Amino acid sequence: MIRLSTTDPAAPAAPRSGAADTAAPPPGRDRVVGSTEVLCVLLVLVGVLHRQVGSLVSDPRLQTWLTVFVSVLVQAMPFLVFGVVLSAVIAVFVPRSFWARALPRHPALAVPVAGAAGVVLPGCECGSVPIAGSLIRRGVTPAAALAFLLAAPAINPIVLTATAVAFPRHPEMVVARGGASLVVALAMGWLWLRLGRSEWIRLPHRAHLDTMPRAAAFWAACRQDVVHAGGFLVLGAMAAATINVVVPQQALHDLAARPVLSVLALAALAVLLSICSEADAFVAASLSQFSLTARLAFLVVGPMVDLKLVSMQAGMFGRAFALRFAPATFLLAVLVAAVVGTVLW
């Protein structure tokens, strides 16, 4: 019989605690089912059922689903790895005293400093989630860490350069996107100072890292963040792919002619598509039937609230946090984008 086990096979047996323990299984009977065994089983099943799998993949809707699913993962994974590694560096090698010197002591002043730090740290929303979690662990006020979480994916040089390339006839889109995104990030940080509660954030437990050598603690932190953030990234990519297949494209064209509904439609579309912030500007530019204000809402909302990001936030900070933080961010991002767009265009 094969069963899951989390104990070390080489560890000594635990002392007997009662009569129920007298019938201990003989040595060698326990087996640990790991990722290698699961992968082997999947490969065998694919080999045996290759005809059935081939017939399923030939379906156009499933091909679209697989294309979107894989593209979301391929876009997000490098930045997730970057964020996980940087998060582990912050958690293991950066002393807590550094953040006390780098950030203002007053939380309200720390928020804009942390938000502006996103300019010098290229990355996307997938990498900013584990980094924000590591900042909170190192003593940074959650309001400042959350401001960085929202600002970094939208105002860093890579994203702004991509926006300028995607909108060559509208250079003001770069300023509008950067300014609106920074306003939302700072406003959400200050809003957390006012209304947020510490019990809403449930970070994965990491007390054991303090007693480990630095190299071992670094790799342990990487593995833990990959499990928490990577697993929810896969779930978010699956949800985004499903939405892409289910939602009829004709509905978007019908909404483009209605100014208010078009802003809400593209904001919701940004949530559903879950495109990485380095690539979303080109998607927004292709939606030429929509107004510039609606496309600005798409660019402001996407890096802050999308399916994969909400899933990762739930895995990193807890469901109670994600259920409150994501809707509030969405509403504020839509409002700020609509105001900025109305003023410019």
Secondary structure in CASP SS format (residue, H / E / C, confidence):
PFRMAT SS
TARGET T0000
AUTHOR 0000-0000-0000
METHOD secondary structure of the structure
MODEL  1
M C 1.00
I C 1.00
R C 1.00
L C 1.00
S C 1.00
T C 1.00
T C 1.00
D C 1.00
P C 1.00
A C 1.00
A C 1.00
P C 1.00
A C 1.00
A C 1.00
P C 1.00
R C 1.00
S C 1.00
G C 1.00
A H 1.00
A H 1.00
D H 1.00
T C 1.00
A C 1.00
A C 1.00
P C 1.00
P C 1.00
P C 1.00
G C 1.00
R C 1.00
D C 1.00
R C 1.00
V C 1.00
V C 1.00
G C 1.00
S H 1.00
T H 1.00
E H 1.00
V H 1.00
L H 1.00
C H 1.00
V H 1.00
L H 1.00
L H 1.00
V H 1.00
L H 1.00
V H 1.00
G H 1.00
V H 1.00
L C 1.00
H H 1.00
R H 1.00
Q H 1.00
V H 1.00
G H 1.00
S H 1.00
L H 1.00
V H 1.00
S C 1.00
D C 1.00
P H 1.00
R H 1.00
L H 1.00
Q H 1.00
T H 1.00
W H 1.00
L H 1.00
T H 1.00
V H 1.00
F H 1.00
V H 1.00
S H 1.00
V H 1.00
L H 1.00
V H 1.00
Q H 1.00
A H 1.00
M H 1.00
P H 1.00
F H 1.00
L H 1.00
V H 1.00
F H 1.00
G H 1.00
V H 1.00
V H 1.00
L H 1.00
S H 1.00
A H 1.00
V H 1.00
I H 1.00
A H 1.00
V H 1.00
F C 1.00
V C 1.00
P C 1.00
R H 1.00
S H 1.00
F H 1.00
W H 1.00
A H 1.00
R H 1.00
A H 1.00
L C 1.00
P C 1.00
R C 1.00
H C 1.00
P H 1.00
A H 1.00
L H 1.00
A H 1.00
V H 1.00
P H 1.00
V H 1.00
A H 1.00
G H 1.00
A H 1.00
A H 1.00
G H 1.00
V H 1.00
V H 1.00
L C 1.00
P C 1.00
G C 1.00
C C 1.00
E H 1.00
C H 1.00
G H 1.00
S H 1.00
V H 1.00
P H 1.00
I H 1.00
A H 1.00
G H 1.00
S H 1.00
L H 1.00
I H 1.00
R H 1.00
R C 1.00
G C 1.00
V C 1.00
T C 1.00
P H 1.00
A H 1.00
A H 1.00
A H 1.00
L H 1.00
A H 1.00
F H 1.00
L H 1.00
L H 1.00
A H 1.00
A H 1.00
P H 1.00
A H 1.00
I H 1.00
N C 1.00
P H 1.00
I H 1.00
V H 1.00
L H 1.00
T H 1.00
A H 1.00
T H 1.00
A H 1.00
V H 1.00
A H 1.00
F C 1.00
P C 1.00
R C 1.00
H C 1.00
P C 1.00
E H 1.00
M H 1.00
V H 1.00
V H 1.00
A H 1.00
R H 1.00
G H 1.00
G H 1.00
A H 1.00
S H 1.00
L H 1.00
V H 1.00
V H 1.00
A H 1.00
L H 1.00
A H 1.00
M H 1.00
G H 1.00
W H 1.00
L H 1.00
W H 1.00
L H 1.00
R H 1.00
L H 1.00
G C 1.00
R C 1.00
S H 1.00
E H 1.00
W H 1.00
I C 1.00
R C 1.00
L C 1.00
P C 1.00
H C 1.00
R C 1.00
A H 1.00
H H 1.00
L H 1.00
D H 1.00
T H 1.00
M C 1.00
P C 1.00
R H 1.00
A H 1.00
A H 1.00
A H 1.00
F H 1.00
W H 1.00
A H 1.00
A H 1.00
C H 1.00
R H 1.00
Q H 1.00
D H 1.00
V H 1.00
V H 1.00
H H 1.00
A H 1.00
G H 1.00
G H 1.00
F H 1.00
L H 1.00
V H 1.00
L H 1.00
G H 1.00
A H 1.00
M H 1.00
A H 1.00
A H 1.00
A H 1.00
T H 1.00
I H 1.00
N H 1.00
V H 1.00
V H 1.00
V C 1.00
P C 1.00
Q C 1.00
Q H 1.00
A H 1.00
L H 1.00
H H 1.00
D H 1.00
L H 1.00
A C 1.00
A C 1.00
R C 1.00
P H 1.00
V H 1.00
L H 1.00
S H 1.00
V H 1.00
L H 1.00
A H 1.00
L H 1.00
A H 1.00
A H 1.00
L H 1.00
A H 1.00
V H 1.00
L H 1.00
L H 1.00
S C 1.00
I C 1.00
C C 1.00
S C 1.00
E C 1.00
A C 1.00
D H 1.00
A H 1.00
F H 1.00
V H 1.00
A H 1.00
A H 1.00
S H 1.00
L C 1.00
S C 1.00
Q C 1.00
F C 1.00
S C 1.00
L H 1.00
T H 1.00
A H 1.00
R H 1.00
L H 1.00
A H 1.00
F H 1.00
L H 1.00
V H 1.00
V H 1.00
G C 1.00
P C 1.00
M C 1.00
V C 1.00
D C 1.00
L H 1.00
K H 1.00
L H 1.00
V H 1.00
S H 1.00
M H 1.00
Q H 1.00
A H 1.00
G H 1.00
M H 1.00
F H 1.00
G C 1.00
R H 1.00
A H 1.00
F H 1.00
A H 1.00
L H 1.00
R H 1.00
F H 1.00
A H 1.00
P H 1.00
A H 1.00
T H 1.00
F H 1.00
L H 1.00
L H 1.00
A H 1.00
V H 1.00
L H 1.00
V H 1.00
A H 1.00
A H 1.00
V H 1.00
V H 1.00
G H 1.00
T H 1.00
V H 1.00
L H 1.00
W C 1.00
END
